[in-house]
Amino acid sequence: MNNSHHDIIKDFFTKDIGLKLFSIIMATLMWFLVMNSINPTESRVYDANISFENMDTLINSGYVVNNQTYIMNSTVSIKVEGSRPALDELSKPQNRGAISARIDLSKLEIDESAEFPQKYQVSLVPSLPSGLYVYSYDIASYFPTAAELEIDRLKSTTAELQLAAYGNVRSGYIASEPEADIAEVEVMGPASRMTQVDSVVAAIDISEADKDITKLCSPVVYDKDKNELAGFFVNPENVNVSVKVHKENDITVNEPGTVGALPKHLKLDSITWEPKTIICRSDTNFTPERTSIDLPPVDLSKITKSMEQTVDITDLLKELGLQSDVRRVSVKINVSVVDPKKYVINKSDIKINGLSPNFTATVAEDVTVEIGGENINTAALYPSVNLSGCRIGRNTIPLDLKLPSGATLKENVNVTVLVASRTSAPEPASSEPVTQSETAAPAQEITTDSTTETTTEEQQ
């Protein structure tokens, strides 16, 4: 049996060899005839992008393509011939996107003696995907067949590397500011367009991050309108950008309490504070023992008027194992004066400060002020106004008073001051000369009704 089977195989390969070869050739021809009749040759037109080859060669020579953006945004129409199955395969997205027209920059001969930028006509070479070995294609035609390049000298400068993050971390987490391992980069590009460079930014994607993240990011060159500038290169091409991701904690700032008592002439109207909630950071596996902090109490015995205090909460947050960009809380203590007493400030007792030697000034009228407090020594009020920066004519100026300890002014008071040039006639509204007397008798407390006031002038 074995010998018989061996003889059959031997006879198949040794007998009638010519006839068998002829049969194979005829079968192949018939297959091609059938395929051509079923799938005749067709043609289709594809729009292809333009790509550059050997860009490094041009850059190393000290030159760069100035109109690179325009060229790469242009397209070339390529007419391809082939069978219908072949063209169907070529039309698939993964293959169609690989159709291109190439420009070989290594063949460009630059005239170094000419003025830059220079223009050159270069040939376009159509290219089809290299992986489609099953089918054959012919490029029937393409247009345009050439492109005009603008070549410029290469210039470099140093720029600060700016960092940015985009995307949102996972809910319940918070990201810190991006950090990089370098602060500056080298920017290279066309010498004639180097002034367009405004910033260089490396951006990192932090989408859905729930832990610290580090990525290699490519810096991008932008103009002042935040448009990307093509034709520019950054060295290094990639930088390590990292972002620390923390667990987010909302901490409530409790209303501050009070200690001590206000002076008798003051009443506490309200205590307000901002912010009332602070977003804090912690390690991703850490949960603080409390979700609120208590501000130190306000000592009312030290309050003499409405005021604002700033409380540093860094240590309070640190005790909870938290960090925050918000480190201070503003506390406003609003008080009002109870049963203030009225006092008249004689205009001649108001000292004028900051007046230019080229001007004269006159206080237009006496001023009434309301002050709360016990045992006020009116002789220590020393009323004054600061006329620095005032103009010729009528000016409304805040009145400055040196209030004694424990005294509170109910509300700020303004006075009217007439300012004139020393070479001009005095203002008709007041014929009295300017008087600046520091030794004049002090203003007196009003002890009668509003129609009867005791002033310094009447006593004199």
C-alpha angles and dihedrals in degrees: 000000000000093000092049092051091049091051092052092054091046092051091050093059099036107039125074093358094162093052092050093049090050090052092052092050092048091049090052092049091048090051091053091047091051093046092049092049093048097037108027120187114279135178133223133181121230128190109227132191121235118244133186126234126201095012088155090061091056093045093048087055090057100256138106139192106257097193096043093131093054093047095047091048091054123089136213123216109226121191110209126190125204144113119302094253089049093051091045089055091047091050094060111113095245091053100035090056090056093061108105147152114236133211115201106211093186089075094055113113110206122208100223093187095058126088118267141271095048131186125226134182109225131183122249117223115203116223132194128198111285097212100069098094095149093068135047125222137187125204102223097183144328138200136242098027096191141030133210113236125197109212122198135178115268116246129183135202138171119251136182113256111234121199131213138175127211133189127039127277119233116290112275094030134094130206127221124219115290119260131199136198092237134042102201137037136192115248119202126187148118111329092222092056102039091104089065091069109107106158144356115217132187110196126196126202111230097172113154093351115160099173139034112303134200125183140170106248130187115229114232126207117228136184124227091276091055093251115146113249113222120205093045125110131201127212117238095036092207133028132190110250120185135187125193112224119205136182111263118237125184108212121193118220107218122220110270117246127222138239130189126017136277121245112272094255093057132076125197109236101175147327116222130180137188137237102028094183128037127196107224136186130227139162112292092247097043129099118189118235092231135030097208141052131212120227119220112267121263113249102224093189089071095051116103099161142357107303146160126237129193120218121200107220098181094106092043090057093042089057087060092047092250138129131200140174086229106080103161137053121204116222119192120198111198117196135167132209117253119214097345120194123234123236130183118224110205112227091229090059094058111102117220116219133182096023116153114242088238093064140062125210137199128189104231101213148352117280131223119212132184118220130179124207143077128276095008113186102213091191088070096057093090096189116212144160130212113223097183108140095010120144132224110279133033116349130183109215131179113250114236118213130182098223116202120240112289095019124120129195110225093217138345116271129212127206130205115238125187113214123194138169115259090235095053130079116267120267111272089223090073128023094181118107121244109272123195107181122167092175098052118121112276125251115274131228115257107245099172135056123290093276095055117057129165111222135181094250093056091051090052 
